[in-house]
Each structure stands twice: as C-alpha cells, then as structure tokens.
Amino acid sequence: MNRTKDAYRHQSNNRVIMWYKIRELYLKGFNKSQIAFQLGLHRSTVRRYLKMDENTLTAKLQHRRRYPRILD
C-alpha cells in the first residue's frame, strides 16, 4: 500500500475517533463550546459531527474525492 492510502486511512480513523469523543462528551452534559475548547476544534466542527449519525459518518468517509494529479 502506498503512502497516500496509509495517510488517508489514518485520517479516516482519526475522524471516527473524534466523532466518538464528541458524542461521549456531549452525552456527559458538555455543551458544544466546552467540547470544542477541550478537543481544540471549532464550534461549527463540533456541531457538524453532532448532526451526523454513525451511518452518515461511515458513508462520508467511504466517499473519497478523486483529484487529477498535476503530473499526470
């Protein structure tokens, strides 16, 4: 597997972990601003993650944009 696929997989895993962290903190009673401050995110990012259910998250991660390479 080449380097870009590994980097993409790592980034996808980080997003899933972040989604679970945001959900966990929200269920514990933290508000969006507190979650954003604690995780170092913007409030709108927290809001976007809270809007997503697990199916939406996995579908979004599976849909990967393909950009033409400059050197091709």
PyMOL Python script that loads the backbone (N, CA, C, O; Angstrom):
from pymol import cmd

cmd.read_pdbstr("""\
ATOM      1  N   MET A   1       0.851  -1.179   0.000  1.00  0.00           N
ATOM      2  CA  MET A   1       0.000   0.000   0.000  1.00  0.00           C
ATOM      3  C   MET A   1       0.893   1.237   0.000  1.00  0.00           C
ATOM      4  O   MET A   1       1.889   1.300   0.721  1.00  0.00           O
ATOM      5  N   ASN A   2       0.531   2.190  -0.795  1.00  0.00           N
ATOM      6  CA  ASN A   2       1.388   3.362  -0.884  1.00  0.00           C
ATOM      7  C   ASN A   2       1.106   4.349   0.248  1.00  0.00           C
ATOM      8  O   ASN A   2       0.176   4.176   1.036  1.00  0.00           O
ATOM      9  N   ARG A   3       1.911   5.350   0.299  1.00  0.00           N
ATOM     10  CA  ARG A   3       1.889   6.310   1.409  1.00  0.00           C
ATOM     11  C   ARG A   3       0.579   7.101   1.486  1.00  0.00           C
ATOM     12  O   ARG A   3       0.083   7.349   2.585  1.00  0.00           O
ATOM     13  N   THR A   4       0.018   7.496   0.358  1.00  0.00           N
ATOM     14  CA  THR A   4      -1.206   8.298   0.391  1.00  0.00           C
ATOM     15  C   THR A   4      -2.391   7.496   0.926  1.00  0.00           C
ATOM     16  O   THR A   4      -3.225   8.036   1.652  1.00  0.00           O
ATOM     17  N   LYS A   5      -2.470   6.224   0.576  1.00  0.00           N
ATOM     18  CA  LYS A   5      -3.551   5.387   1.100  1.00  0.00           C
ATOM     19  C   LYS A   5      -3.413   5.209   2.607  1.00  0.00           C
ATOM     20  O   LYS A   5      -4.410   5.234   3.328  1.00  0.00           O
ATOM     21  N   ASP A   6      -2.189   5.029   3.086  1.00  0.00           N
ATOM     22  CA  ASP A   6      -1.961   4.924   4.529  1.00  0.00           C
ATOM     23  C   ASP A   6      -2.342   6.215   5.236  1.00  0.00           C
ATOM     24  O   ASP A   6      -2.956   6.183   6.302  1.00  0.00           O
ATOM     25  N   ALA A   7      -1.985   7.339   4.654  1.00  0.00           N
ATOM     26  CA  ALA A   7      -2.308   8.636   5.253  1.00  0.00           C
ATOM     27  C   ALA A   7      -3.819   8.843   5.280  1.00  0.00           C
ATOM     28  O   ALA A   7      -4.358   9.348   6.265  1.00  0.00           O
ATOM     29  N   TYR A   8      -4.499   8.459   4.213  1.00  0.00           N
ATOM     30  CA  TYR A   8      -5.953   8.605   4.165  1.00  0.00           C
ATOM     31  C   TYR A   8      -6.621   7.719   5.203  1.00  0.00           C
ATOM     32  O   TYR A   8      -7.556   8.148   5.879  1.00  0.00           O
ATOM     33  N   ARG A   9      -6.151   6.495   5.331  1.00  0.00           N
ATOM     34  CA  ARG A   9      -6.715   5.569   6.316  1.00  0.00           C
ATOM     35  C   ARG A   9      -6.513   6.115   7.725  1.00  0.00           C
ATOM     36  O   ARG A   9      -7.421   6.045   8.553  1.00  0.00           O
ATOM     37  N   HIS A  10      -5.335   6.655   8.003  1.00  0.00           N
ATOM     38  CA  HIS A  10      -5.042   7.231   9.317  1.00  0.00           C
ATOM     39  C   HIS A  10      -5.963   8.416   9.589  1.00  0.00           C
ATOM     40  O   HIS A  10      -6.490   8.552  10.693  1.00  0.00           O
ATOM     41  N   GLN A  11      -6.158   9.266   8.599  1.00  0.00           N
ATOM     42  CA  GLN A  11      -7.032  10.430   8.742  1.00  0.00           C
ATOM     43  C   GLN A  11      -8.477   9.987   8.987  1.00  0.00           C
ATOM     44  O   GLN A  11      -9.174  10.589   9.804  1.00  0.00           O
ATOM     45  N   SER A  12      -8.928   8.955   8.298  1.00  0.00           N
ATOM     46  CA  SER A  12     -10.283   8.443   8.492  1.00  0.00           C
ATOM     47  C   SER A  12     -10.458   7.899   9.898  1.00  0.00           C
ATOM     48  O   SER A  12     -11.480   8.137  10.541  1.00  0.00           O
ATOM     49  N   ASN A  13      -9.459   7.168  10.375  1.00  0.00           N
ATOM     50  CA  ASN A  13      -9.523   6.632  11.735  1.00  0.00           C
ATOM     51  C   ASN A  13      -9.588   7.758  12.755  1.00  0.00           C
ATOM     52  O   ASN A  13     -10.331   7.666  13.732  1.00  0.00           O
ATOM     53  N   ASN A  14      -8.819   8.820  12.538  1.00  0.00           N
ATOM     54  CA  ASN A  14      -8.846   9.963  13.453  1.00  0.00           C
ATOM     55  C   ASN A  14     -10.225  10.614  13.486  1.00  0.00           C
ATOM     56  O   ASN A  14     -10.685  11.036  14.547  1.00  0.00           O
ATOM     57  N   ARG A  15     -10.878  10.696  12.350  1.00  0.00           N
ATOM     58  CA  ARG A  15     -12.211  11.304  12.297  1.00  0.00           C
ATOM     59  C   ARG A  15     -13.232  10.462  13.044  1.00  0.00           C
ATOM     60  O   ARG A  15     -14.101  11.000  13.730  1.00  0.00           O
ATOM     61  N   VAL A  16     -13.134   9.153  12.915  1.00  0.00           N
ATOM     62  CA  VAL A  16     -14.054   8.269  13.639  1.00  0.00           C
ATOM     63  C   VAL A  16     -13.830   8.402  15.138  1.00  0.00           C
ATOM     64  O   VAL A  16     -14.789   8.489  15.905  1.00  0.00           O
ATOM     65  N   ILE A  17     -12.579   8.417  15.556  1.00  0.00           N
ATOM     66  CA  ILE A  17     -12.254   8.580  16.974  1.00  0.00           C
ATOM     67  C   ILE A  17     -12.777   9.918  17.483  1.00  0.00           C
ATOM     68  O   ILE A  17     -13.338   9.988  18.576  1.00  0.00           O
ATOM     69  N   MET A  18     -12.600  10.974  16.704  1.00  0.00           N
ATOM     70  CA  MET A  18     -13.076  12.299  17.100  1.00  0.00           C
ATOM     71  C   MET A  18     -14.595  12.302  17.220  1.00  0.00           C
ATOM     72  O   MET A  18     -15.139  12.907  18.145  1.00  0.00           O
ATOM     73  N   TRP A  19     -15.288  11.637  16.299  1.00  0.00           N
ATOM     74  CA  TRP A  19     -16.749  11.555  16.355  1.00  0.00           C
ATOM     75  C   TRP A  19     -17.192  10.911  17.656  1.00  0.00           C
ATOM     76  O   TRP A  19     -18.122  11.392  18.304  1.00  0.00           O
ATOM     77  N   TYR A  20     -16.527   9.816  18.044  1.00  0.00           N
ATOM     78  CA  TYR A  20     -16.883   9.139  19.292  1.00  0.00           C
ATOM     79  C   TYR A  20     -16.569  10.002  20.513  1.00  0.00           C
ATOM     80  O   TYR A  20     -17.345  10.017  21.468  1.00  0.00           O
ATOM     81  N   LYS A  21     -15.451  10.715  20.498  1.00  0.00           N
ATOM     82  CA  LYS A  21     -15.101  11.595  21.623  1.00  0.00           C
ATOM     83  C   LYS A  21     -16.132  12.703  21.786  1.00  0.00           C
ATOM     84  O   LYS A  21     -16.565  12.999  22.900  1.00  0.00           O
ATOM     85  N   ILE A  22     -16.523  13.313  20.669  1.00  0.00           N
ATOM     86  CA  ILE A  22     -17.515  14.392  20.713  1.00  0.00           C
ATOM     87  C   ILE A  22     -18.835  13.866  21.256  1.00  0.00           C
ATOM     88  O   ILE A  22     -19.451  14.505  22.109  1.00  0.00           O
ATOM     89  N   ARG A  23     -19.274  12.715  20.776  1.00  0.00           N
ATOM     90  CA  ARG A  23     -20.522  12.106  21.252  1.00  0.00           C
ATOM     91  C   ARG A  23     -20.456  11.820  22.750  1.00  0.00           C
ATOM     92  O   ARG A  23     -21.400  12.100  23.489  1.00  0.00           O
ATOM     93  N   GLU A  24     -19.334  11.260  23.186  1.00  0.00           N
ATOM     94  CA  GLU A  24     -19.169  10.905  24.594  1.00  0.00           C
ATOM     95  C   GLU A  24     -19.269  12.148  25.488  1.00  0.00           C
ATOM     96  O   GLU A  24     -19.977  12.141  26.494  1.00  0.00           O
ATOM     97  N   LEU A  25     -18.558  13.205  25.113  1.00  0.00           N
ATOM     98  CA  LEU A  25     -18.591  14.430  25.912  1.00  0.00           C
ATOM     99  C   LEU A  25     -19.985  15.061  25.911  1.00  0.00           C
ATOM    100  O   LEU A  25     -20.434  15.578  26.934  1.00  0.00           O
ATOM    101  N   TYR A  26     -20.661  15.020  24.776  1.00  0.00           N
ATOM    102  CA  TYR A  26     -22.000  15.597  24.686  1.00  0.00           C
ATOM    103  C   TYR A  26     -22.981  14.834  25.578  1.00  0.00           C
ATOM    104  O   TYR A  26     -23.829  15.436  26.237  1.00  0.00           O
ATOM    105  N   LEU A  27     -22.858  13.511  25.593  1.00  0.00           N
ATOM    106  CA  LEU A  27     -23.736  12.700  26.439  1.00  0.00           C
ATOM    107  C   LEU A  27     -23.438  12.892  27.922  1.00  0.00           C
ATOM    108  O   LEU A  27     -24.307  12.670  28.765  1.00  0.00           O
ATOM    109  N   LYS A  28     -22.214  13.301  28.244  1.00  0.00           N
ATOM    110  CA  LYS A  28     -21.854  13.587  29.635  1.00  0.00           C
ATOM    111  C   LYS A  28     -22.365  14.951  30.085  1.00  0.00           C
ATOM    112  O   LYS A  28     -22.270  15.289  31.265  1.00  0.00           O
ATOM    113  N   GLY A  29     -22.908  15.739  29.150  1.00  0.00           N
ATOM    114  CA  GLY A  29     -23.503  17.012  29.509  1.00  0.00           C
ATOM    115  C   GLY A  29     -22.703  18.239  29.120  1.00  0.00           C
ATOM    116  O   GLY A  29     -23.087  19.357  29.462  1.00  0.00           O
ATOM    117  N   PHE A  30     -21.597  18.053  28.409  1.00  0.00           N
ATOM    118  CA  PHE A  30     -20.817  19.200  27.943  1.00  0.00           C
ATOM    119  C   PHE A  30     -21.568  19.884  26.810  1.00  0.00           C
ATOM    120  O   PHE A  30     -22.225  19.218  26.009  1.00  0.00           O
ATOM    121  N   ASN A  31     -21.476  21.213  26.738  1.00  0.00           N
ATOM    122  CA  ASN A  31     -22.088  21.896  25.600  1.00  0.00           C
ATOM    123  C   ASN A  31     -21.072  21.980  24.457  1.00  0.00           C
ATOM    124  O   ASN A  31     -19.911  21.603  24.619  1.00  0.00           O
ATOM    125  N   LYS A  32     -21.515  22.470  23.319  1.00  0.00           N
ATOM    126  CA  LYS A  32     -20.669  22.478  22.119  1.00  0.00           C
ATOM    127  C   LYS A  32     -19.409  23.316  22.297  1.00  0.00           C
ATOM    128  O   LYS A  32     -18.336  22.931  21.831  1.00  0.00           O
ATOM    129  N   SER A  33     -19.530  24.446  22.959  1.00  0.00           N
ATOM    130  CA  SER A  33     -18.362  25.306  23.182  1.00  0.00           C
ATOM    131  C   SER A  33     -17.335  24.627  24.077  1.00  0.00           C
ATOM    132  O   SER A  33     -16.132  24.719  23.831  1.00  0.00           O
ATOM    133  N   GLN A  34     -17.804  23.952  25.107  1.00  0.00           N
ATOM    134  CA  GLN A  34     -16.897  23.248  26.010  1.00  0.00           C
ATOM    135  C   GLN A  34     -16.189  22.101  25.294  1.00  0.00           C
ATOM    136  O   GLN A  34     -14.992  21.885  25.485  1.00  0.00           O
ATOM    137  N   ILE A  35     -16.929  21.376  24.478  1.00  0.00           N
ATOM    138  CA  ILE A  35     -16.336  20.272  23.712  1.00  0.00           C
ATOM    139  C   ILE A  35     -15.288  20.814  22.749  1.00  0.00           C
ATOM    140  O   ILE A  35     -14.193  20.262  22.640  1.00  0.00           O
ATOM    141  N   ALA A  36     -15.624  21.887  22.056  1.00  0.00           N
ATOM    142  CA  ALA A  36     -14.691  22.488  21.099  1.00  0.00           C
ATOM    143  C   ALA A  36     -13.415  22.930  21.799  1.00  0.00           C
ATOM    144  O   ALA A  36     -12.317  22.688  21.296  1.00  0.00           O
ATOM    145  N   PHE A  37     -13.545  23.568  22.943  1.00  0.00           N
ATOM    146  CA  PHE A  37     -12.377  24.031  23.689  1.00  0.00           C
ATOM    147  C   PHE A  37     -11.527  22.853  24.151  1.00  0.00           C
ATOM    148  O   PHE A  37     -10.302  22.878  24.032  1.00  0.00           O
ATOM    149  N   GLN A  38     -12.176  21.828  24.675  1.00  0.00           N
ATOM    150  CA  GLN A  38     -11.451  20.681  25.214  1.00  0.00           C
ATOM    151  C   GLN A  38     -10.721  19.892  24.129  1.00  0.00           C
ATOM    152  O   GLN A  38      -9.626  19.384  24.368  1.00  0.00           O
ATOM    153  N   LEU A  39     -11.306  19.786  22.954  1.00  0.00           N
ATOM    154  CA  LEU A  39     -10.705  18.988  21.880  1.00  0.00           C
ATOM    155  C   LEU A  39      -9.912  19.826  20.881  1.00  0.00           C
ATOM    156  O   LEU A  39      -9.277  19.278  19.981  1.00  0.00           O
ATOM    157  N   GLY A  40      -9.944  21.143  21.032  1.00  0.00           N
ATOM    158  CA  GLY A  40      -9.194  22.009  20.128  1.00  0.00           C
ATOM    159  C   GLY A  40      -9.819  22.126  18.752  1.00  0.00           C
ATOM    160  O   GLY A  40      -9.116  22.223  17.747  1.00  0.00           O
ATOM    161  N   LEU A  41     -11.145  22.116  18.710  1.00  0.00           N
ATOM    162  CA  LEU A  41     -11.877  22.218  17.453  1.00  0.00           C
ATOM    163  C   LEU A  41     -12.688  23.507  17.434  1.00  0.00           C
ATOM    164  O   LEU A  41     -12.826  24.184  18.453  1.00  0.00           O
ATOM    165  N   HIS A  42     -13.215  23.832  16.275  1.00  0.00           N
ATOM    166  CA  HIS A  42     -14.128  24.963  16.159  1.00  0.00           C
ATOM    167  C   HIS A  42     -15.535  24.479  16.524  1.00  0.00           C
ATOM    168  O   HIS A  42     -15.870  23.312  16.324  1.00  0.00           O
ATOM    169  N   ARG A  43     -16.345  25.381  17.055  1.00  0.00           N
ATOM    170  CA  ARG A  43     -17.714  25.019  17.446  1.00  0.00           C
ATOM    171  C   ARG A  43     -18.518  24.458  16.278  1.00  0.00           C
ATOM    172  O   ARG A  43     -19.318  23.539  16.457  1.00  0.00           O
ATOM    173  N   SER A  44     -18.311  25.002  15.097  1.00  0.00           N
ATOM    174  CA  SER A  44     -19.076  24.517  13.943  1.00  0.00           C
ATOM    175  C   SER A  44     -18.683  23.087  13.571  1.00  0.00           C
ATOM    176  O   SER A  44     -19.510  22.323  13.074  1.00  0.00           O
ATOM    177  N   THR A  45     -17.427  22.727  13.811  1.00  0.00           N
ATOM    178  CA  THR A  45     -16.993  21.351  13.570  1.00  0.00           C
ATOM    179  C   THR A  45     -17.691  20.415  14.539  1.00  0.00           C
ATOM    180  O   THR A  45     -18.157  19.345  14.149  1.00  0.00           O
ATOM    181  N   VAL A  46     -17.763  20.815  15.801  1.00  0.00           N
ATOM    182  CA  VAL A  46     -18.460  20.006  16.807  1.00  0.00           C
ATOM    183  C   VAL A  46     -19.931  19.865  16.425  1.00  0.00           C
ATOM    184  O   VAL A  46     -20.492  18.772  16.509  1.00  0.00           O
ATOM    185  N   ARG A  47     -20.553  20.954  16.010  1.00  0.00           N
ATOM    186  CA  ARG A  47     -21.962  20.921  15.609  1.00  0.00           C
ATOM    187  C   ARG A  47     -22.161  19.972  14.429  1.00  0.00           C
ATOM    188  O   ARG A  47     -23.120  19.201  14.406  1.00  0.00           O
ATOM    189  N   ARG A  48     -21.260  20.028  13.455  1.00  0.00           N
ATOM    190  CA  ARG A  48     -21.368  19.165  12.276  1.00  0.00           C
ATOM    191  C   ARG A  48     -21.247  17.689  12.660  1.00  0.00           C
ATOM    192  O   ARG A  48     -21.995  16.851  12.157  1.00  0.00           O
ATOM    193  N   TYR A  49     -20.302  17.373  13.554  1.00  0.00           N
ATOM    194  CA  TYR A  49     -20.135  15.991  13.990  1.00  0.00           C
ATOM    195  C   TYR A  49     -21.344  15.513  14.789  1.00  0.00           C
ATOM    196  O   TYR A  49     -21.741  14.354  14.672  1.00  0.00           O
ATOM    197  N   LEU A  50     -21.934  16.393  15.601  1.00  0.00           N
ATOM    198  CA  LEU A  50     -23.104  16.005  16.386  1.00  0.00           C
ATOM    199  C   LEU A  50     -24.329  15.772  15.509  1.00  0.00           C
ATOM    200  O   LEU A  50     -25.202  14.983  15.870  1.00  0.00           O
ATOM    201  N   LYS A  51     -24.408  16.443  14.367  1.00  0.00           N
ATOM    202  CA  LYS A  51     -25.522  16.237  13.440  1.00  0.00           C
ATOM    203  C   LYS A  51     -25.455  14.868  12.768  1.00  0.00           C
ATOM    204  O   LYS A  51     -26.482  14.302  12.395  1.00  0.00           O
ATOM    205  N   MET A  52     -24.245  14.340  12.617  1.00  0.00           N
ATOM    206  CA  MET A  52     -24.050  13.080  11.906  1.00  0.00           C
ATOM    207  C   MET A  52     -24.408  11.887  12.781  1.00  0.00           C
ATOM    208  O   MET A  52     -24.069  11.847  13.964  1.00  0.00           O
ATOM    209  N   ASP A  53     -25.097  10.918  12.188  1.00  0.00           N
ATOM    210  CA  ASP A  53     -25.223   9.642  12.868  1.00  0.00           C
ATOM    211  C   ASP A  53     -24.097   8.742  12.358  1.00  0.00           C
ATOM    212  O   ASP A  53     -23.338   9.134  11.471  1.00  0.00           O
ATOM    213  N   GLU A  54     -23.994   7.563  12.906  1.00  0.00           N
ATOM    214  CA  GLU A  54     -22.868   6.693  12.560  1.00  0.00           C
ATOM    215  C   GLU A  54     -22.892   6.285  11.087  1.00  0.00           C
ATOM    216  O   GLU A  54     -21.840   6.178  10.458  1.00  0.00           O
ATOM    217  N   ASN A  55     -24.078   6.058  10.537  1.00  0.00           N
ATOM    218  CA  ASN A  55     -24.188   5.680   9.121  1.00  0.00           C
ATOM    219  C   ASN A  55     -23.734   6.809   8.204  1.00  0.00           C
ATOM    220  O   ASN A  55     -23.064   6.568   7.200  1.00  0.00           O
ATOM    221  N   THR A  56     -24.096   8.030   8.545  1.00  0.00           N
ATOM    222  CA  THR A  56     -23.678   9.188   7.750  1.00  0.00           C
ATOM    223  C   THR A  56     -22.171   9.350   7.788  1.00  0.00           C
ATOM    224  O   THR A  56     -21.543   9.651   6.773  1.00  0.00           O
ATOM    225  N   LEU A  57     -21.595   9.147   8.963  1.00  0.00           N
ATOM    226  CA  LEU A  57     -20.146   9.266   9.110  1.00  0.00           C
ATOM    227  C   LEU A  57     -19.417   8.247   8.241  1.00  0.00           C
ATOM    228  O   LEU A  57     -18.483   8.601   7.521  1.00  0.00           O
ATOM    229  N   THR A  58     -19.834   6.988   8.303  1.00  0.00           N
ATOM    230  CA  THR A  58     -19.151   5.962   7.512  1.00  0.00           C
ATOM    231  C   THR A  58     -19.349   6.195   6.018  1.00  0.00           C
ATOM    232  O   THR A  58     -18.428   5.976   5.230  1.00  0.00           O
ATOM    233  N   ALA A  59     -20.537   6.635   5.621  1.00  0.00           N
ATOM    234  CA  ALA A  59     -20.776   6.925   4.201  1.00  0.00           C
ATOM    235  C   ALA A  59     -19.899   8.075   3.733  1.00  0.00           C
ATOM    236  O   ALA A  59     -19.363   8.044   2.626  1.00  0.00           O
ATOM    237  N   LYS A  60     -19.754   9.088   4.578  1.00  0.00           N
ATOM    238  CA  LYS A  60     -18.928  10.240   4.218  1.00  0.00           C
ATOM    239  C   LYS A  60     -17.461   9.833   4.088  1.00  0.00           C
ATOM    240  O   LYS A  60     -16.755  10.327   3.209  1.00  0.00           O
ATOM    241  N   LEU A  61     -17.008   8.947   4.950  1.00  0.00           N
ATOM    242  CA  LEU A  61     -15.613   8.524   4.900  1.00  0.00           C
ATOM    243  C   LEU A  61     -15.336   7.604   3.715  1.00  0.00           C
ATOM    244  O   LEU A  61     -14.219   7.575   3.198  1.00  0.00           O
ATOM    245  N   GLN A  62     -16.342   6.855   3.284  1.00  0.00           N
ATOM    246  CA  GLN A  62     -16.145   5.961   2.145  1.00  0.00           C
ATOM    247  C   GLN A  62     -16.131   6.714   0.826  1.00  0.00           C
ATOM    248  O   GLN A  62     -15.497   6.282  -0.137  1.00  0.00           O
ATOM    249  N   HIS A  63     -16.827   7.836   0.786  1.00  0.00           N
ATOM    250  CA  HIS A  63     -16.864   8.643  -0.433  1.00  0.00           C
ATOM    251  C   HIS A  63     -15.619   9.524  -0.455  1.00  0.00           C
ATOM    252  O   HIS A  63     -15.529  10.515   0.270  1.00  0.00           O
ATOM    253  N   ARG A  64     -14.686   9.157  -1.278  1.00  0.00           N
ATOM    254  CA  ARG A  64     -13.419   9.880  -1.354  1.00  0.00           C
ATOM    255  C   ARG A  64     -13.321  10.598  -2.688  1.00  0.00           C
ATOM    256  O   ARG A  64     -13.499   9.997  -3.747  1.00  0.00           O
ATOM    257  N   ARG A  65     -13.041  11.868  -2.625  1.00  0.00           N
ATOM    258  CA  ARG A  65     -12.896  12.640  -3.863  1.00  0.00           C
ATOM    259  C   ARG A  65     -11.620  12.229  -4.579  1.00  0.00           C
ATOM    260  O   ARG A  65     -10.590  11.962  -3.958  1.00  0.00           O
ATOM    261  N   ARG A  66     -11.713  12.187  -5.868  1.00  0.00           N
ATOM    262  CA  ARG A  66     -10.541  11.885  -6.698  1.00  0.00           C
ATOM    263  C   ARG A  66     -10.162  13.145  -7.465  1.00  0.00           C
ATOM    264  O   ARG A  66     -10.944  13.657  -8.267  1.00  0.00           O
ATOM    265  N   TYR A  67      -8.990  13.624  -7.216  1.00  0.00           N
ATOM    266  CA  TYR A  67      -8.492  14.793  -7.928  1.00  0.00           C
ATOM    267  C   TYR A  67      -7.434  14.340  -8.930  1.00  0.00           C
ATOM    268  O   TYR A  67      -6.615  13.476  -8.616  1.00  0.00           O
ATOM    269  N   PRO A  68      -7.445  14.914 -10.128  1.00  0.00           N
ATOM    270  CA  PRO A  68      -6.396  14.554 -11.079  1.00  0.00           C
ATOM    271  C   PRO A  68      -5.041  15.036 -10.568  1.00  0.00           C
ATOM    272  O   PRO A  68      -4.922  16.119  -9.996  1.00  0.00           O
ATOM    273  N   ARG A  69      -4.052  14.225 -10.783  1.00  0.00           N
ATOM    274  CA  ARG A  69      -2.707  14.608 -10.363  1.00  0.00           C
ATOM    275  C   ARG A  69      -2.134  15.624 -11.333  1.00  0.00           C
ATOM    276  O   ARG A  69      -2.409  15.589 -12.532  1.00  0.00           O
ATOM    277  N   ILE A  70      -1.356  16.502 -10.806  1.00  0.00           N
ATOM    278  CA  ILE A  70      -0.765  17.554 -11.629  1.00  0.00           C
ATOM    279  C   ILE A  70       0.218  16.963 -12.637  1.00  0.00           C
ATOM    280  O   ILE A  70       0.335  17.455 -13.759  1.00  0.00           O
ATOM    281  N   LEU A  71       0.915  15.921 -12.240  1.00  0.00           N
ATOM    282  CA  LEU A  71       1.950  15.354 -13.099  1.00  0.00           C
ATOM    283  C   LEU A  71       1.421  14.360 -14.122  1.00  0.00           C
ATOM    284  O   LEU A  71       2.171  13.932 -14.999  1.00  0.00           O
ATOM    285  N   ASP A  72       0.152  13.983 -14.035  1.00  0.00           N
ATOM    286  CA  ASP A  72      -0.393  13.015 -14.994  1.00  0.00           C
ATOM    287  C   ASP A  72      -0.648  13.641 -16.339  1.00  0.00           C
ATOM    288  O   ASP A  72      -1.106  12.963 -17.259  1.00  0.00           O
TER     289      ASP A  72
END
""", "prot")
cmd.dss("prot")
cmd.show_as("cartoon", "prot")
cmd.util.cbc("prot")
cmd.orient("prot")
